[in-house]
């Protein structure tokens, strides 16, 4: 009765991994020692030929469907009382199959003699922000025909030196299976290592700097992000000894000022980042003051050019600009003092605004300029002429001669208007005429006299004309001009 051949197998430690071996036939050589209780009896060399392995991952157990044994001694007769020991292997490069009887479970393990899988990576301590460069360091590289990588996060590659980026921090089991072909026999080896992927810090964004004209400010941190996770906390420091939390917050400042707001974000791995924003709270409009430099005459009139200087007080946000216009001109940005030189009445308007957007009310100022004195001419009596009862009869030799009463006439003009004309005899005011015609009836006077008139305008300018006369008049004039005792010359 023939014996069943039992083959004891020398097994290597097995590692669980996800590489799947192809459905192939492979061959093995064994040296089997048969022995009895009295010691070794003989050695037998046996071959397991062409065992077809189903498509299963390495280190998984499968059923052997069939197996054929051959030996250099045919047939192999072994006694049932003998014990069989595997003392060594003489085998081609390949996968060792732990063989038992037909129908038994076998486990696919690795064999010695072929390339040994190994690898490393750079950078040595990667994070989710980095690309990991895996480097094949397997031995006998020239024999390898296939590299199969499993990065442990569902990703893989068949490149010899692949690059991979992890999106989530943590520890990952990375395996490399190398496959080689020796004389038509495909075999494999596997290496497994754990790579630690560090967390990437979140990125805080407190939003843009702001200048506001209200004390309530809205702060938005929604532009913050976490490259490899999520932000779980938003904490605000408003820069005025108060704090708040939330993606978007509102805060009311008690006083105007410049504040540095700090946003601190924390991700799901307790990593933090912070960002700052400058908040300028300015609720006060600027105030512009006016300085007019010129010679002031009467009644608010300037009798010279006027230099205009505008000065604005500083606000928290800073002055954006000061603007002015004269009469119907265009608004102009004020930069340096300017001069108003045209005579007449002018309307000056001006205002300032600040960088926060506060604008003051427009100021309106009237500026009156009169740089020209009036014209004044003594029309009657003329110089060097003889007058009889007001009529000029003939020329006089040296001075004007007046016989009888006469109406003294003056002519006065001015660009802003004549306010009044005064008449004087020897420097003493005798009449003050406020409206044209500027006339005064003169009589009851005898002797050499200095007759003069002075015309005045509203700015205080005056012009005088005079004539020296000899007068003999015993008749009282028809009209008497009452002088205004409160009017000054």
C-alpha positions in Angstrom: 0.0 0.0 0.0 1.6 3.3 -1.1 2.3 6.0 1.5 1.3 9.6 1.2 4.2 12.0 1.2 4.2 14.6 3.9 6.5 17.6 3.4 7.4 19.6 6.5 8.0 23.2 5.5 10.4 25.8 6.9 8.2 28.9 7.2 9.2 32.6 7.5 7.3 35.2 9.6 4.4 36.5 7.6 3.2 40.1 7.4 -0.3 41.2 6.5 -0.4 43.4 3.4 -2.7 44.1 0.5 -0.5 43.0 -2.5 -2.3 40.3 -4.5 -0.2 37.7 -6.2 -1.1 36.7 -9.8 -2.6 33.3 -10.6 0.7 31.6 -11.6 2.5 28.2 -11.5 5.7 28.0 -9.5 8.3 25.2 -8.7 10.2 24.4 -5.5 13.0 22.1 -4.5 13.2 20.4 -1.1 15.7 18.1 0.6 13.9 15.8 2.9 15.5 13.7 5.6 13.8 10.5 6.7 14.6 9.2 10.0 13.6 6.6 12.6 14.0 6.4 16.2 17.5 5.2 15.7 18.5 8.3 13.7 18.9 9.5 10.2 18.4 6.9 7.6 18.6 8.7 4.3 17.9 11.9 2.4 15.6 12.4 -0.4 15.4 15.3 -2.8 11.8 16.1 -3.9 10.3 18.6 -6.2 6.9 20.2 -6.0 6.0 21.0 -9.6 3.8 23.7 -10.9 1.5 24.5 -8.0 -1.2 26.9 -9.3 -1.8 29.5 -6.7 -5.2 31.3 -6.8 -5.3 35.1 -7.0 -5.1 36.0 -3.4 -3.1 38.5 -1.3 0.2 37.3 0.1 0.1 35.9 3.6 -3.4 34.7 3.0 -4.4 31.0 3.4 -5.8 29.2 0.4 -6.6 25.5 -0.5 -4.1 23.6 -2.6 -6.1 22.1 -5.5 -3.5 19.6 -6.5 0.2 18.9 -6.2 2.7 16.5 -7.9 5.8 15.1 -6.3 8.9 13.9 -8.1 12.2 12.6 -6.8 15.5 11.3 -8.0 14.3 7.9 -6.7 11.0 6.8 -8.2 8.8 5.9 -6.5 9.4 7.3 -3.0 8.6 4.7 -0.4 8.5 5.9 3.1 7.7 4.0 6.2 4.9 5.2 8.4 7.1 4.9 11.5 9.5 7.4 10.1 9.6 11.1 10.9 10.4 13.5 8.1 12.3 16.7 8.7 13.0 19.6 6.3 16.7 20.4 6.9 17.2 22.8 4.1 15.9 24.3 0.9 17.4 24.2 -2.5 15.0 26.4 -4.4 14.6 28.7 -7.2 13.8 32.4 -6.5 10.1 32.5 -5.7 7.4 32.3 -3.2 7.5 29.4 -0.7 4.3 27.5 -0.5 3.8 25.8 2.9 2.6 22.5 1.6 0.6 19.9 3.4 -1.6 17.2 1.9 -3.9 17.9 -1.0 -6.9 19.9 0.1 -5.1 21.4 3.1 -4.8 25.1 3.7 -1.5 26.7 2.6 -0.1 30.2 3.3 1.8 32.2 0.8 5.0 33.6 2.3 8.2 35.1 1.1 11.2 33.3 -0.2 14.9 34.1 0.2 17.2 34.5 -2.7 15.5 37.3 -4.7 15.5 41.1 -4.4 14.6 42.4 -1.0 12.0 45.2 -0.9 13.0 48.4 1.0 12.3 52.1 0.7 12.5 55.4 2.4 11.0 58.9 1.9 11.8 62.6 2.0 11.2 64.9 3.8 11.9 62.8 6.9 9.1 64.5 8.8 6.4 65.5 6.3 3.2 67.3 6.8 0.0 67.6 4.8 1.5 70.7 3.2 4.3 68.7 1.6 4.8 66.3 -1.2 6.3 63.0 0.0 8.9 61.6 -2.3 9.1 57.8 -1.8 12.5 56.3 -2.8 12.9 52.6 -3.7 15.9 51.1 -1.9 15.3 47.4 -2.9 18.3 45.2 -3.5 19.0 43.6 -6.9 17.1 46.4 -8.6 17.9 45.3 -12.1 15.9 42.1 -11.6 12.7 43.9 -10.6 10.0 44.3 -13.2 7.2 45.8 -11.2 6.8 48.1 -8.1 3.5 48.2 -6.4 3.0 50.9 -3.7 0.2 51.2 -1.2 0.3 54.5 0.6 -2.1 53.5 3.3 -4.7 56.2 2.6 -6.3 54.6 -0.4 -3.7 55.8 -2.8 -1.1 53.8 -4.7 1.4 53.8 -7.5 3.3 51.6 -9.9 6.2 54.0 -10.3 9.6 53.1 -8.9 9.9 56.4 -7.0 6.5 57.9 -6.7 5.4 61.2 -5.1 2.3 61.4 -2.9 0.6 64.0 -0.9 -1.4 63.2 2.2 -4.4 65.3 2.9 -5.1 64.3 6.5 -2.5 64.1 9.3 -1.9 60.8 11.0 0.1 57.5 10.8 -0.1 55.4 7.6 1.1 51.9 6.8 3.0 52.1 3.6 3.8 48.9 1.7 6.1 48.3 -1.3 5.8 45.0 -3.3 8.6 44.4 -5.8 8.1 41.7 -8.4 10.8 40.0 -10.5 11.1 37.4 -13.2 13.7 34.6 -13.1 13.5 32.2 -16.0 9.8 32.8 -16.5 9.0 32.5 -12.8 7.4 35.7 -11.3 8.0 36.2 -7.6 7.7 39.0 -5.2 8.9 40.6 -1.9 7.2 43.2 0.3 8.4 45.9 2.7 6.1 47.8 5.1 6.8 50.9 7.1 4.8 53.5 9.1 4.9 57.1 8.0 3.7 59.9 10.3 2.1 62.9 8.6 2.2 66.0 10.7 -0.8 68.4 10.9 -0.6 71.6 8.9 -1.4 74.8 10.8 -4.6 76.7 10.0 -4.4 80.1 8.4 -6.1 83.0 10.1 -7.5 86.0 8.2 -8.9 88.8 10.3 -10.1 90.6 7.2 -8.9 94.0 5.8 -7.9 97.0 7.7 -10.9 99.3 8.2 -11.6 103.0 8.7 -15.2 103.6 9.9 -17.3 106.6 10.8 -19.4 104.7 13.3 -18.3 103.2 16.6 -19.8 99.8 15.7 -17.5 97.6 13.6 -18.2 94.3 11.9 -15.3 91.8 11.8 -15.3 88.8 9.4 -12.9 85.9 9.7 -14.5 83.7 7.1 -11.5 83.9 4.9 -9.5 81.8 7.4 -9.0 78.2 6.4 -7.3 74.9 7.5 -5.5 73.1 4.6 -5.9 69.6 6.1 -8.9 69.8 8.5 -11.3 72.3 9.9 -11.2 75.3 12.1 -13.0 74.7 15.4 -12.5 78.0 17.2 -12.4 81.7 16.2 -11.3 84.0 19.1 -11.1 87.8 18.7 -9.2 90.4 20.7 -10.7 93.8 19.9 -7.7 95.8 21.1 -9.6 97.6 23.8 -9.4 95.0 26.6 -12.5 93.2 25.4 -12.8 89.9 23.5 -15.3 87.9 21.5 -15.7 84.7 19.5 -17.3 83.5 16.3 -16.6 83.6 12.5 -18.3 87.0 12.2 -18.6 89.4 15.1 -19.8 93.0 15.8 -18.1 95.2 18.3 -18.8 98.7 19.5 -15.9 100.9 20.6 -16.4 103.5 23.3 -14.2 106.2 21.9 -12.6 107.1 18.6 -9.1 105.7 18.1 -6.8 103.3 16.3 -7.2 99.7 17.4 -5.3 96.5 16.6 -7.7 93.5 16.3 -6.2 90.0 16.7 -8.0 86.9 15.4 -6.7 83.5 16.7 -8.0 80.4 15.0 -7.6 76.8 16.3 -8.0 73.7 14.1 -9.1 70.2 15.0 -5.5 69.2 15.9 -5.2 72.1 18.4 -2.9 74.0 16.0 -3.2 77.8 16.1 -2.6 80.8 13.9 -3.3 84.5 14.3 -3.8 87.5 12.1 -4.3 91.2 12.9 -6.3 94.0 11.3 -6.1 97.7 12.1 -9.4 99.4 12.9 -9.6 103.2 12.8 -12.7 104.5 14.5 -13.3 108.1 13.5 -16.7 109.6 14.1 -15.7 113.3 14.2 -15.7 115.6 11.2 -12.6 117.8 10.7 -12.8 121.5 11.4 -11.2 124.0 9.1 -10.2 127.5 10.2 -9.7 130.5 7.9 -7.1 133.3 8.1 -7.3 136.3 5.9 -4.2 138.4 5.6 -4.7 141.9 4.1 -5.1 145.6 5.0 -8.6 146.1 6.3 -10.3 149.4 5.5 -13.8 150.6 6.5 -16.9 148.5 6.7 -15.2 145.1 6.3 -13.5 146.1 3.0 -9.9 145.1 2.3 -7.9 147.8 0.5 -5.1 145.4 -0.6 -4.9 141.9 -2.0 -6.0 139.2 0.5 -4.0 136.1 1.2 -6.2 133.2 2.3 -4.8 130.5 4.6 -6.8 127.4 5.5 -5.9 125.2 8.5 -7.6 122.0 9.4 -7.3 120.1 12.7 -6.1 116.5 12.6 -8.6 113.7 13.0 -8.0 110.1 14.1 -8.0 108.8 10.5 -6.1 111.8 9.0 -7.1 114.5 6.6 -8.0 113.4 3.1 -8.2 117.0 1.7 -9.3 120.6 2.1 -11.2 122.1 -0.8 -12.3 125.7 -1.7 -13.8 127.7 -4.5 -14.2 131.5 -5.1 -17.5 132.8 -6.4 -18.6 130.5 -9.3 -15.3 128.8 -9.8 -14.5 125.1 -9.5 -13.7 123.3 -6.3 -10.0 123.2 -5.9 -7.8 121.1 -3.6 -6.1 123.4 -1.1 -2.4 123.0 -0.9 -0.8 126.3 -0.1 -2.1 129.8 0.8 -3.6 131.6 -2.2 -4.4 135.3 -3.0 -7.6 136.9 -4.0 -6.7 140.1 -5.9 -9.8 141.1 -7.9 -11.7 144.0 -6.6 -15.3 143.5 -5.6 -17.3 141.3 -3.4 -16.4 137.7 -3.4 -17.8 134.5 -1.8 -15.3 132.1 -0.5 -16.5 128.5 0.2 -14.3 125.8 1.8 -14.5 122.5 3.7 -12.4 119.4 4.6 -12.9 115.7 4.8 -10.9 112.9 6.4 -9.8 109.5 5.4 -12.6 107.8 7.2 -15.2 109.7 5.1 -16.3 112.4 7.6 -17.0 115.7 5.8 -17.5 119.0 7.5 -20.2 121.4 6.5 -19.3 123.9 3.8 -18.2 127.3 5.2 -19.2 130.5 3.4 -17.3 133.8 3.8 -17.7 137.1 2.1 -14.5 138.9 1.2 -14.7 142.5 -0.1 -11.7 144.1 -1.8 -11.4 147.7 -2.9 -7.9 148.9 -3.8 -8.9 152.0 -5.8 -9.7 155.5 -4.4 -12.6 157.4 -5.9 -12.2 160.2 -8.3 -13.3 163.7 -7.1 -13.3 166.9 -9.2 -14.4 170.4 -8.1 -16.5 171.4 -11.2 -17.7 174.8 -10.0 -16.0 177.1 -9.4 -13.1 176.5 -11.8 -9.6 177.7 -11.1 -8.7 181.2 -12.3 -12.1 182.3 -13.4 -14.4 185.2 -12.5 -17.9 184.3 -11.3 -20.8 186.8 -10.9 -23.8 185.3 -9.1 -22.8 181.8 -10.0 -22.0 182.5 -13.7 -18.4 182.1 -15.0 -17.9 185.4 -17.0 -14.2 185.5 -17.9 -10.8 184.2 -16.8 -9.1 185.6 -13.8 -5.4 186.5 -13.7 -4.2 184.7 -10.6 -7.1 183.1 -8.6 -10.7 182.5 -8.9 -12.9 185.5 -8.0 -16.5 185.0 -6.8 -18.9 188.0 -6.6 -22.3 187.1 -5.1 -23.6 183.7 -4.1 -22.6 180.5 -6.0 -23.5 176.9 -6.1 -20.5 174.8 -5.6 -20.6 171.6 -7.7 -18.5 168.4 -7.4 -18.2 165.3 -9.5 -17.3 162.0 -7.8 -17.1 158.4 -9.0 -15.9 155.1 -7.6 -15.9 151.4 -8.6 -17.8 150.4 -5.5 -19.8 153.6 -5.2 -19.5 157.0 -3.5 -20.9 157.0 0.1 -20.7 160.8 0.5 -18.9 164.0 -0.5 -17.8 166.6 2.0 -17.3 170.3 1.4 -14.8 172.4 3.3 -14.0 176.1 3.7 -10.5 176.7 5.0 -10.6 173.1 6.3 -13.8 173.4 8.1 -16.6 171.1 7.0 -19.6 173.0 5.8 -21.6 170.3 4.0 -21.9 166.5 3.7 -23.8 165.3 0.6 -24.6 161.6 0.4 -26.3 161.4 -3.0 -25.6 162.9 -6.3 -25.7 165.6 -7.5 -23.0 166.7 -5.1 -23.8 170.5 -4.7 -23.7 173.1 -2.0 -25.0 176.7 -2.1 -22.3 179.2 -0.8 -23.0 182.8 0.3 -22.5 185.4 3.0 -18.7 185.1 2.9 -15.9 187.7 2.2 -12.2 187.2 1.7 -9.6 184.8 0.5 -10.8 181.2 1.0 -9.7 177.7 0.4 -12.6 175.7 -1.0 -12.2 171.9 -1.1 -14.2 168.8 -1.6 -13.5 165.2 -0.5 -15.2 162.1 -1.9 -15.4 158.9 0.2 -16.2 155.3 -0.8 -17.4 152.4 1.5 -13.9 151.0 1.9 -12.7 154.3 3.4 -10.8 155.5 0.4 -11.1 159.3 -0.2 -10.0 161.8 -2.8 -9.8 165.6 -2.4 -9.9 168.5 -4.9 -9.7 172.2 -4.1 -9.5 175.7 -5.4 -8.3 179.0 -3.8 -10.8 181.8 -4.3 -11.5 185.4 -3.3 -15.2 185.9 -2.5 -17.4 188.8 -1.8 -21.0 187.6 -1.1 -23.4 189.4 1.3 -26.4 187.4 0.3 -27.5 184.3 2.2 -27.9 181.2 0.1 -31.4 179.8 -0.5 -30.8 176.4 1.1 -28.9 175.5 4.1 -27.3 172.0 4.4 -27.5 170.6 7.8 -24.4 168.7 8.8 -24.5 165.3 10.4 -22.6 165.8 13.6 -22.0 162.0 13.9 -20.4 161.7 10.5 -16.6 161.6 10.6 -14.3 162.6 7.8 
